[in-house]
């Protein structure tokens, strides 16, 4: 393996280790609620707190151009250490709901210095072949977010505090791996001073704007799909008496297969280009949204699961490709800011789509609920073509 291959492996490993903080509490949520005598609706508050923290964090990092003014590996390790600290504070014996929400929010804020900054570090090392590099990174994110669930399964005798502690320890390991083994990349151009216009002027570039609009449309669908996969499976079980799908297992597989799809998409982009590959995946996921009312009528559960597995692939495979286009079309000195602000807006959009679908549950027929997810891909496809 050459030096760049070793560097990419370290970046991917560090990204995987540190993004395990994202859903650390979700992996032990039932124990967390029981231990602190919390109501079931605390689940939504604790999950949303991380997303809001990430959004505010990316907004702050973008406005202050943190990833461009300072060595990104140092930003990464500081955020990894702080994120691990706030994650560990979940096991304090006297916690209440407010404190748990605060610790989850602060963990999400720190993730703003991990996920987009990890992509910035990769873009500093890879000019050509950036698409495949970011595909591995987003794949690491998918696996990292699922890791707490796996950890709680493979450590059946461990209590929930051990799971939380383990995710914090590997995050520390990931942070130190990045700062010790990954120096500044050859394509990094540091911003010399704080640029008050950097936040807004990144969108003046038309190809950049096209990539960003495609990414925003993709994000409208992505996290809402991931959130409501269990609901889809439960609804299918309810309307087909012969079906007894294990919701937790198939939810993990449908979401987790996206990590492999990201890598495959990266290799495809080498042949036909990142933009064309991203467009195809976004179009395919849009078609899945439009076909969603029909899939619940499929009486064969194997065909139903194959459709959801396919949807789980195409819904995420374009994400690293849009990030590649964003990085390639941003000014070199503001690349970190560009990646961060696009992440900020994208994750803000996820909350809107999730809340809209959540508010319609019980008021709309569940069979037709997920057509709404097509809105984002349709607008993303239009924006991607119109601004090219």
C-alpha positions as a Markdown table, in Angstrom:
| # | Residue | x | y | z |
|---|---|---|---|---|
| 1 | Unk | 0.0 | 0.0 | 0.0 |
| 2 | Unk | 1.4 | 3.4 | -1.0 |
| 3 | Unk | 1.6 | 6.4 | 1.4 |
| 4 | Unk | -1.7 | 7.9 | 0.2 |
| 5 | Unk | -3.4 | 4.6 | 0.7 |
| 6 | Unk | -2.1 | 4.5 | 4.3 |
| 7 | Unk | -3.2 | 8.1 | 4.9 |
| 8 | Unk | -6.7 | 7.3 | 3.5 |
| 9 | Unk | -7.0 | 4.2 | 5.7 |
| 10 | Unk | -6.1 | 6.3 | 8.8 |
| 11 | Unk | -8.6 | 9.0 | 8.0 |
| 12 | Unk | -11.3 | 6.5 | 7.4 |
| 13 | Unk | -10.5 | 4.7 | 10.7 |
| 14 | Unk | -10.5 | 7.9 | 12.6 |
| 15 | Unk | -13.8 | 9.0 | 11.0 |
| 16 | Unk | -15.4 | 5.7 | 11.9 |
| 17 | Unk | -14.1 | 5.9 | 15.5 |
| 18 | Unk | -15.2 | 9.4 | 16.1 |
| 19 | Unk | -18.6 | 9.3 | 14.4 |
| 20 | Unk | -19.6 | 6.4 | 16.8 |
| 21 | Unk | -20.4 | 9.3 | 19.2 |
| 22 | Unk | -23.3 | 10.3 | 17.0 |
| 23 | Unk | -25.8 | 7.6 | 18.0 |
| 24 | Unk | -24.0 | 6.4 | 21.1 |
| 25 | Unk | -27.1 | 7.1 | 23.3 |
| 26 | Unk | -29.5 | 5.6 | 20.7 |
| 27 | Unk | -27.6 | 2.3 | 21.0 |
| 28 | Unk | -28.6 | 2.1 | 24.7 |
| 29 | Unk | -31.6 | 4.3 | 24.7 |
| 30 | Unk | -34.0 | 1.9 | 26.5 |
| 31 | Unk | -31.5 | 1.5 | 29.3 |
| 32 | Unk | -30.9 | 5.2 | 29.4 |
| 33 | Unk | -34.6 | 5.9 | 29.8 |
| 34 | Unk | -35.0 | 3.3 | 32.4 |
| 35 | Unk | -32.0 | 4.3 | 34.5 |
| 36 | Unk | -33.0 | 7.9 | 34.7 |
| 37 | Unk | -36.8 | 7.3 | 34.9 |
| 38 | Unk | -37.5 | 9.2 | 31.7 |
| 39 | Unk | -40.7 | 9.2 | 29.6 |
| 40 | Unk | -40.7 | 7.6 | 26.2 |
| 41 | Unk | -40.9 | 11.0 | 24.5 |
| 42 | Unk | -37.4 | 11.7 | 25.8 |
| 43 | Unk | -36.2 | 9.6 | 22.9 |
| 44 | Unk | -37.1 | 12.3 | 20.4 |
| 45 | Unk | -35.5 | 15.1 | 22.5 |
| 46 | Unk | -32.2 | 13.3 | 22.9 |
| 47 | Unk | -32.0 | 12.3 | 19.3 |
| 48 | Unk | -32.9 | 15.8 | 18.0 |
| 49 | Unk | -30.4 | 17.4 | 20.5 |
| 50 | Unk | -27.5 | 15.8 | 18.6 |
| 51 | Unk | -28.8 | 17.1 | 15.3 |
| 52 | Unk | -29.3 | 20.6 | 16.5 |
| 53 | Unk | -25.9 | 20.6 | 18.1 |
| 54 | Unk | -24.3 | 19.5 | 14.8 |
| 55 | Unk | -26.2 | 22.2 | 12.9 |
| 56 | Unk | -25.2 | 25.0 | 15.3 |
| 57 | Unk | -21.7 | 23.7 | 15.3 |
| 58 | Unk | -21.3 | 23.6 | 11.5 |
| 59 | Unk | -22.8 | 27.1 | 11.3 |
| 60 | Unk | -20.3 | 28.4 | 13.9 |
| 61 | Unk | -17.4 | 26.7 | 12.2 |
| 62 | Unk | -18.4 | 28.0 | 8.8 |
| 63 | Unk | -18.9 | 31.6 | 9.9 |
| 64 | Unk | -15.5 | 31.6 | 11.7 |
| 65 | Unk | -13.8 | 29.6 | 8.9 |
| 66 | Unk | -12.3 | 27.3 | 11.5 |
| 67 | Unk | -11.3 | 24.5 | 9.2 |
| 68 | Unk | -9.5 | 26.8 | 6.8 |
| 69 | Unk | -7.7 | 29.0 | 9.3 |
| 70 | Unk | -6.4 | 26.3 | 11.6 |
| 71 | Unk | -4.7 | 22.9 | 11.0 |
| 72 | Unk | -7.7 | 20.6 | 10.3 |
| 73 | Unk | -6.2 | 17.6 | 12.1 |
| 74 | Unk | -5.8 | 19.7 | 15.3 |
| 75 | Unk | -9.4 | 20.8 | 15.0 |
| 76 | Unk | -10.4 | 17.2 | 14.6 |
| 77 | Unk | -8.6 | 15.9 | 17.7 |
| 78 | Unk | -9.8 | 18.7 | 19.9 |
| 79 | Unk | -13.4 | 18.1 | 18.9 |
| 80 | Unk | -12.9 | 14.3 | 19.3 |
| 81 | Unk | -11.6 | 14.7 | 22.8 |
| 82 | Unk | -14.4 | 17.2 | 23.8 |
| 83 | Unk | -17.0 | 15.0 | 22.1 |
| 84 | Unk | -15.8 | 11.9 | 24.0 |
| 85 | Unk | -15.9 | 13.9 | 27.3 |
| 86 | Unk | -19.5 | 15.1 | 26.8 |
| 87 | Unk | -20.5 | 11.6 | 25.7 |
| 88 | Unk | -19.0 | 10.1 | 28.9 |
| 89 | Unk | -20.9 | 12.6 | 31.0 |
| 90 | Unk | -24.0 | 10.7 | 30.1 |
| 91 | Unk | -23.2 | 8.1 | 32.7 |
| 92 | Unk | -23.2 | 10.6 | 35.6 |
| 93 | Unk | -25.5 | 9.0 | 38.3 |
| 94 | Unk | -27.4 | 12.3 | 39.0 |
| 95 | Unk | -28.3 | 13.2 | 35.4 |
| 96 | Unk | -31.8 | 14.5 | 34.6 |
| 97 | Unk | -33.4 | 15.0 | 31.1 |
| 98 | Unk | -32.1 | 18.6 | 30.8 |
| 99 | Unk | -28.5 | 17.6 | 31.5 |
| 100 | Unk | -28.8 | 14.6 | 29.1 |
| 101 | Unk | -30.1 | 16.9 | 26.4 |
| 102 | Unk | -27.3 | 19.3 | 27.0 |
| 103 | Unk | -24.6 | 16.6 | 26.8 |
| 104 | Unk | -26.1 | 15.3 | 23.6 |
| 105 | Unk | -26.3 | 18.8 | 22.1 |
| 106 | Unk | -22.6 | 19.5 | 23.0 |
| 107 | Unk | -21.6 | 16.1 | 21.5 |
| 108 | Unk | -23.4 | 17.1 | 18.3 |
| 109 | Unk | -21.6 | 20.5 | 18.3 |
| 110 | Unk | -18.3 | 18.7 | 18.5 |
| 111 | Unk | -19.2 | 16.4 | 15.6 |
| 112 | Unk | -19.1 | 19.5 | 13.4 |
| 113 | Unk | -15.3 | 19.4 | 13.9 |
| 114 | Unk | -15.2 | 15.8 | 13.0 |
| 115 | Unk | -17.4 | 14.8 | 10.0 |
| 116 | Unk | -16.9 | 17.8 | 7.6 |
| 117 | Unk | -13.4 | 18.4 | 8.9 |
| 118 | Unk | -12.5 | 14.8 | 8.1 |
| 119 | Unk | -13.7 | 15.4 | 4.5 |
| 120 | Unk | -11.7 | 18.6 | 4.4 |
| 121 | Unk | -8.6 | 16.6 | 5.4 |
| 122 | Unk | -9.2 | 14.0 | 2.7 |
| 123 | Unk | -9.6 | 16.8 | 0.1 |
| 124 | Unk | -6.3 | 18.2 | 1.2 |
| 125 | Unk | -4.6 | 14.9 | 0.2 |
| 126 | Unk | -6.6 | 13.8 | -2.8 |
| 127 | Unk | -7.1 | 16.0 | -5.8 |
| 128 | Unk | -7.6 | 13.3 | -8.3 |
| 129 | Unk | -9.6 | 10.4 | -7.0 |
| 130 | Unk | -11.4 | 12.5 | -4.3 |
| 131 | Unk | -14.7 | 10.9 | -5.1 |
| 132 | Unk | -13.6 | 7.4 | -4.0 |
| 133 | Unk | -11.8 | 8.8 | -1.0 |
| 134 | Unk | -14.9 | 10.6 | 0.3 |
| 135 | Unk | -17.0 | 7.5 | -0.5 |
| 136 | Unk | -14.9 | 5.6 | 2.0 |
| 137 | Unk | -15.3 | 8.4 | 4.5 |
| 138 | Unk | -19.1 | 8.5 | 4.2 |
| 139 | Unk | -19.2 | 4.7 | 4.4 |
| 140 | Unk | -17.2 | 5.0 | 7.6 |
| 141 | Unk | -19.9 | 7.5 | 8.9 |
| 142 | Unk | -22.7 | 5.0 | 8.2 |
| 143 | Unk | -20.8 | 2.2 | 10.0 |
| 144 | Unk | -19.8 | 4.6 | 12.8 |
| 145 | Unk | -23.3 | 5.6 | 13.5 |
| 146 | Unk | -24.5 | 2.0 | 13.6 |
| 147 | Unk | -21.5 | 0.8 | 15.7 |
| 148 | Unk | -23.2 | 1.5 | 19.2 |
| 149 | Unk | -26.1 | -0.8 | 18.2 |
| 150 | Unk | -23.6 | -3.6 | 17.2 |
| 151 | Unk | -21.6 | -3.0 | 20.4 |
| 152 | Unk | -24.6 | -3.5 | 22.6 |
| 153 | Unk | -25.3 | -6.7 | 20.8 |
| 154 | Unk | -21.8 | -8.2 | 20.9 |
| 155 | Unk | -21.4 | -7.2 | 24.6 |
| 156 | Unk | -24.6 | -8.8 | 26.0 |
| 157 | Unk | -23.2 | -9.0 | 29.5 |
| 158 | Unk | -22.1 | -5.4 | 29.6 |
| 159 | Unk | -24.2 | -2.7 | 31.0 |
| 160 | Unk | -25.1 | 0.5 | 29.1 |
| 161 | Unk | -22.4 | 2.5 | 30.8 |
| 162 | Unk | -19.7 | 0.2 | 29.3 |
| 163 | Unk | -21.1 | 0.8 | 25.8 |
| 164 | Unk | -21.0 | 4.6 | 26.3 |
| 165 | Unk | -17.5 | 4.4 | 27.8 |
| 166 | Unk | -16.3 | 2.2 | 24.9 |
| 167 | Unk | -17.5 | 4.7 | 22.2 |
| 168 | Unk | -15.8 | 7.5 | 24.0 |
| 169 | Unk | -12.5 | 5.5 | 24.2 |
| 170 | Unk | -12.5 | 4.7 | 20.5 |
| 171 | Unk | -13.3 | 8.4 | 19.7 |
| 172 | Unk | -10.2 | 9.4 | 21.7 |
| 173 | Unk | -8.2 | 6.8 | 19.8 |
| 174 | Unk | -9.5 | 8.1 | 16.4 |
| 175 | Unk | -8.7 | 11.7 | 17.3 |
| 176 | Unk | -5.1 | 11.0 | 18.3 |
| 177 | Unk | -4.7 | 8.8 | 15.2 |
| 178 | Unk | -5.6 | 11.7 | 13.0 |
| 179 | Unk | -3.4 | 14.4 | 14.7 |
| 180 | Unk | -0.4 | 12.1 | 15.1 |
| 181 | Unk | -0.4 | 10.2 | 11.8 |
| 182 | Unk | -2.0 | 12.7 | 9.3 |
| 183 | Unk | -0.1 | 15.9 | 8.8 |
| 184 | Unk | -1.4 | 18.8 | 6.7 |
| 185 | Unk | -2.1 | 17.6 | 3.1 |
| 186 | Unk | -0.2 | 18.8 | 0.0 |
| 187 | Unk | -3.3 | 20.5 | -1.4 |
| 188 | Unk | -4.1 | 22.5 | 1.7 |
| 189 | Unk | -4.1 | 26.3 | 1.4 |
| 190 | Unk | -4.6 | 27.9 | 4.7 |
| 191 | Unk | -6.7 | 31.1 | 5.0 |
| 192 | Unk | -4.5 | 33.8 | 6.3 |
| 193 | Unk | -7.2 | 35.7 | 8.1 |
| 194 | Unk | -10.8 | 35.7 | 9.1 |
| 195 | Unk | -13.0 | 36.4 | 6.1 |
| 196 | Unk | -16.4 | 37.8 | 6.9 |
| 197 | Unk | -17.7 | 37.1 | 3.4 |
| 198 | Unk | -16.5 | 33.5 | 3.2 |
| 199 | Unk | -19.8 | 32.2 | 4.5 |
| 200 | Unk | -21.9 | 33.8 | 1.7 |
| 201 | Unk | -19.6 | 34.0 | -1.3 |
| 202 | Unk | -19.1 | 30.3 | -1.6 |
| 203 | Unk | -22.5 | 30.1 | -3.4 |
| 204 | Unk | -21.4 | 32.6 | -6.1 |
| 205 | Unk | -19.8 | 29.8 | -8.0 |
| 206 | Unk | -22.4 | 28.2 | -10.3 |
| 207 | Unk | -21.0 | 24.6 | -10.4 |
| 208 | Unk | -20.6 | 24.8 | -6.6 |
| 209 | Unk | -24.2 | 25.9 | -6.3 |
| 210 | Unk | -25.4 | 23.1 | -8.5 |
| 211 | Unk | -23.6 | 20.5 | -6.3 |
| 212 | Unk | -25.0 | 22.1 | -3.1 |
| 213 | Unk | -28.6 | 22.1 | -4.4 |
| 214 | Unk | -28.2 | 18.4 | -5.4 |
| 215 | Unk | -26.9 | 17.7 | -1.9 |
| 216 | Unk | -29.8 | 19.5 | -0.2 |
| 217 | Unk | -32.3 | 17.5 | -2.2 |
| 218 | Unk | -30.6 | 14.3 | -1.2 |
| 219 | Unk | -30.6 | 15.3 | 2.5 |
| 220 | Unk | -34.3 | 16.0 | 2.5 |
| 221 | Unk | -34.8 | 12.3 | 1.7 |
| 222 | Unk | -31.9 | 10.6 | 3.5 |
| 223 | Unk | -32.4 | 11.0 | 7.2 |
| 224 | Unk | -36.2 | 10.9 | 6.9 |
| 225 | Unk | -35.8 | 7.5 | 5.2 |
| 226 | Unk | -33.4 | 6.2 | 7.8 |
| 227 | Unk | -35.7 | 7.5 | 10.6 |
| 228 | Unk | -38.8 | 5.8 | 9.3 |
| 229 | Unk | -37.5 | 2.5 | 8.0 |
| 230 | Unk | -38.7 | 0.8 | 11.1 |
| 231 | Unk | -42.2 | 2.3 | 10.5 |
| 232 | Unk | -42.2 | 0.9 | 7.0 |
| 233 | Unk | -41.3 | -2.6 | 8.3 |
| 234 | Unk | -43.9 | -2.4 | 11.0 |
| 235 | Unk | -46.6 | -1.2 | 8.6 |
| 236 | Unk | -45.8 | -4.1 | 6.2 |
| 237 | Unk | -46.1 | -6.6 | 9.1 |
| 238 | Unk | -49.4 | -5.1 | 10.1 |
| 239 | Unk | -51.0 | -5.4 | 6.6 |
| 240 | Unk | -49.6 | -8.8 | 5.8 |
| 241 | Unk | -50.5 | -11.3 | 8.4 |
| 242 | Unk | -48.1 | -13.9 | 6.9 |
| 243 | Unk | -45.1 | -11.5 | 7.5 |
| 244 | Unk | -43.1 | -11.5 | 10.6 |
| 245 | Unk | -40.1 | -9.3 | 9.7 |
| 246 | Unk | -37.6 | -8.6 | 12.5 |
| 247 | Unk | -37.8 | -4.9 | 12.5 |
| 248 | Unk | -34.5 | -4.1 | 14.4 |
| 249 | Unk | -32.4 | -6.5 | 12.3 |
| 250 | Unk | -33.8 | -5.4 | 8.9 |
| 251 | Unk | -33.6 | -1.7 | 9.9 |
| 252 | Unk | -29.9 | -2.2 | 10.6 |
| 253 | Unk | -29.3 | -4.0 | 7.3 |
| 254 | Unk | -31.3 | -1.6 | 5.2 |
| 255 | Unk | -29.4 | 1.4 | 6.6 |
| 256 | Unk | -26.0 | -0.3 | 7.0 |
| 257 | Unk | -25.8 | -1.5 | 3.4 |
| 258 | Unk | -25.5 | 2.1 | 2.4 |
| 259 | Unk | -21.8 | 2.0 | 3.6 |
| 260 | Unk | -21.0 | -0.5 | 0.9 |
| 261 | Unk | -23.0 | 1.4 | -1.6 |
| 262 | Unk | -20.9 | 4.5 | -1.0 |
| 263 | Unk | -17.7 | 2.7 | -1.9 |
| 264 | Unk | -19.3 | 1.1 | -5.0 |
| 265 | Unk | -20.6 | 4.5 | -6.1 |
| 266 | Unk | -17.1 | 5.9 | -5.6 |
| 267 | Unk | -15.6 | 3.4 | -8.0 |
| 268 | Unk | -18.4 | 3.9 | -10.5 |
| 269 | Unk | -17.7 | 7.7 | -10.5 |
| 270 | Unk | -14.1 | 6.9 | -11.7 |
| 271 | Unk | -15.6 | 5.7 | -14.9 |
| 272 | Unk | -18.4 | 8.2 | -15.6 |
| 273 | Unk | -17.6 | 11.1 | -13.3 |
| 274 | Unk | -18.9 | 12.2 | -9.9 |
| 275 | Unk | -21.6 | 14.5 | -11.2 |
| 276 | Unk | -23.2 | 11.9 | -13.5 |
| 277 | Unk | -23.0 | 9.2 | -10.9 |
| 278 | Unk | -24.6 | 11.4 | -8.3 |
| 279 | Unk | -27.4 | 12.4 | -10.7 |
| 280 | Unk | -28.1 | 8.7 | -11.4 |
| 281 | Unk | -28.3 | 7.7 | -7.8 |
| 282 | Unk | -30.5 | 10.7 | -6.9 |
| 283 | Unk | -32.8 | 9.9 | -9.8 |
| 284 | Unk | -33.0 | 6.2 | -8.6 |
| 285 | Unk | -33.8 | 7.2 | -5.0 |
| 286 | Unk | -36.4 | 9.6 | -6.3 |
| 287 | Unk | -38.0 | 6.8 | -8.3 |
| 288 | Unk | -38.0 | 4.7 | -5.1 |
| 289 | Unk | -39.9 | 7.5 | -3.3 |
| 290 | Unk | -42.5 | 7.6 | -6.0 |
| 291 | Unk | -42.9 | 3.8 | -6.0 |
| 292 | Unk | -43.2 | 3.6 | -2.3 |
| 293 | Unk | -47.0 | 3.3 | -2.1 |
| 294 | Unk | -46.9 | 0.2 | -4.4 |
| 295 | Unk | -44.3 | -1.7 | -2.4 |
| 296 | Unk | -46.6 | -2.3 | 0.6 |
| 297 | Unk | -48.9 | -4.2 | -1.8 |
| 298 | Unk | -46.2 | -6.7 | -2.5 |
| 299 | Unk | -47.2 | -9.9 | -0.7 |
| 300 | Unk | -43.8 | -11.5 | -1.0 |
| 301 | Unk | -41.7 | -10.2 | 1.9 |
| 302 | Unk | -38.4 | -11.1 | 0.1 |
| 303 | Unk | -39.3 | -8.8 | -2.8 |
| 304 | Unk | -40.3 | -6.1 | -0.3 |
| 305 | Unk | -37.0 | -6.3 | 1.5 |
| 306 | Unk | -35.0 | -6.3 | -1.7 |
| 307 | Unk | -36.7 | -3.1 | -2.7 |
| 308 | Unk | -35.9 | -1.5 | 0.7 |
| 309 | Unk | -32.3 | -2.8 | 0.5 |
| 310 | Unk | -31.9 | -1.2 | -3.0 |
| 311 | Unk | -33.5 | 2.0 | -1.7 |
| 312 | Unk | -31.0 | 1.9 | 1.3 |
| 313 | Unk | -28.2 | 1.8 | -1.3 |
| 314 | Unk | -29.2 | 4.6 | -3.6 |
| 315 | Unk | -30.4 | 6.9 | -0.9 |
| 316 | Unk | -26.8 | 7.4 | 0.5 |
| 317 | Unk | -24.5 | 6.5 | -2.4 |
| 318 | Unk | -24.7 | 10.0 | -3.9 |
| 319 | Unk | -23.7 | 11.7 | -0.6 |
| 320 | Unk | -19.9 | 11.5 | -0.9 |
| 321 | Unk | -20.2 | 12.4 | -4.6 |
| 322 | Unk | -22.0 | 15.6 | -3.9 |
| 323 | Unk | -19.4 | 16.4 | -1.2 |
| 324 | Unk | -16.7 | 15.7 | -3.8 |
| 325 | Unk | -18.3 | 18.2 | -6.2 |
| 326 | Unk | -18.6 | 20.7 | -3.4 |
| 327 | Unk | -14.9 | 20.4 | -2.6 |
| 328 | Unk | -13.8 | 20.4 | -6.2 |
| 329 | Unk | -15.8 | 23.6 | -7.0 |
| 330 | Unk | -15.0 | 25.6 | -3.9 |
| 331 | Unk | -12.0 | 27.9 | -3.7 |
| 332 | Unk | -9.0 | 26.1 | -2.2 |
| 333 | Unk | -8.6 | 28.5 | 0.6 |
| 334 | Unk | -12.3 | 28.2 | 1.6 |
| 335 | Unk | -12.8 | 24.5 | 1.0 |
| 336 | Unk | -13.3 | 23.6 | 4.6 |
| 337 | Unk | -15.8 | 26.4 | 5.1 |
| 338 | Unk | -17.7 | 25.3 | 2.0 |
| 339 | Unk | -18.0 | 21.7 | 3.1 |
| 340 | Unk | -19.0 | 22.8 | 6.6 |
| 341 | Unk | -21.8 | 25.3 | 5.5 |
| 342 | Unk | -23.2 | 22.8 | 3.0 |
| 343 | Unk | -23.4 | 20.2 | 5.8 |
| 344 | Unk | -25.0 | 22.8 | 8.1 |
| 345 | Unk | -27.8 | 23.6 | 5.6 |
| 346 | Unk | -28.2 | 19.9 | 4.6 |
| 347 | Unk | -28.7 | 18.7 | 8.2 |
| 348 | Unk | -31.1 | 21.6 | 8.9 |
| 349 | Unk | -33.2 | 20.3 | 6.0 |
| 350 | Unk | -33.3 | 16.8 | 7.5 |
| 351 | Unk | -35.1 | 18.1 | 10.6 |
| 352 | Unk | -37.8 | 19.7 | 8.4 |
| 353 | Unk | -38.6 | 16.6 | 6.4 |
| 354 | Unk | -38.5 | 14.4 | 9.5 |
| 355 | Unk | -40.9 | 16.7 | 11.4 |
| 356 | Unk | -43.3 | 17.0 | 8.5 |
| 357 | Unk | -43.6 | 13.2 | 8.1 |
| 358 | Unk | -43.8 | 12.8 | 11.9 |
| 359 | Unk | -46.7 | 15.2 | 12.1 |
| 360 | Unk | -48.6 | 13.4 | 9.3 |
| 361 | Unk | -48.4 | 10.0 | 10.9 |
| 362 | Unk | -51.9 | 9.1 | 12.0 |
| 363 | Unk | -53.4 | 11.7 | 9.7 |
| 364 | Unk | -52.3 | 10.2 | 6.4 |
| 365 | Unk | -52.5 | 6.7 | 5.2 |
| 366 | Unk | -49.0 | 5.3 | 5.9 |
| 367 | Unk | -48.9 | 3.7 | 2.5 |
| 368 | Unk | -48.7 | 7.1 | 0.8 |
| 369 | Unk | -46.7 | 8.9 | 3.4 |
| 370 | Unk | -43.3 | 8.5 | 1.8 |
| 371 | Unk | -44.1 | 10.1 | -1.5 |
| 372 | Unk | -43.3 | 13.3 | 0.3 |
| 373 | Unk | -39.6 | 12.2 | 0.3 |
| 374 | Unk | -39.6 | 12.6 | -3.5 |
| 375 | Unk | -39.8 | 16.4 | -3.2 |
| 376 | Unk | -36.2 | 16.8 | -2.2 |
| 377 | Unk | -34.7 | 14.6 | -5.0 |
| 378 | Unk | -36.9 | 16.3 | -7.6 |
| 379 | Unk | -35.7 | 19.8 | -6.6 |
| 380 | Unk | -32.2 | 18.5 | -6.3 |
| 381 | Unk | -32.2 | 17.1 | -9.8 |
| 382 | Unk | -33.6 | 20.3 | -11.2 |
| 383 | Unk | -31.0 | 22.4 | -9.3 |
| 384 | Unk | -28.2 | 20.1 | -10.4 |
| 385 | Unk | -29.1 | 20.5 | -14.1 |
| 386 | Unk | -30.3 | 24.1 | -14.1 |
| 387 | Unk | -27.1 | 25.5 | -12.5 |
| 388 | Unk | -24.6 | 23.5 | -14.5 |
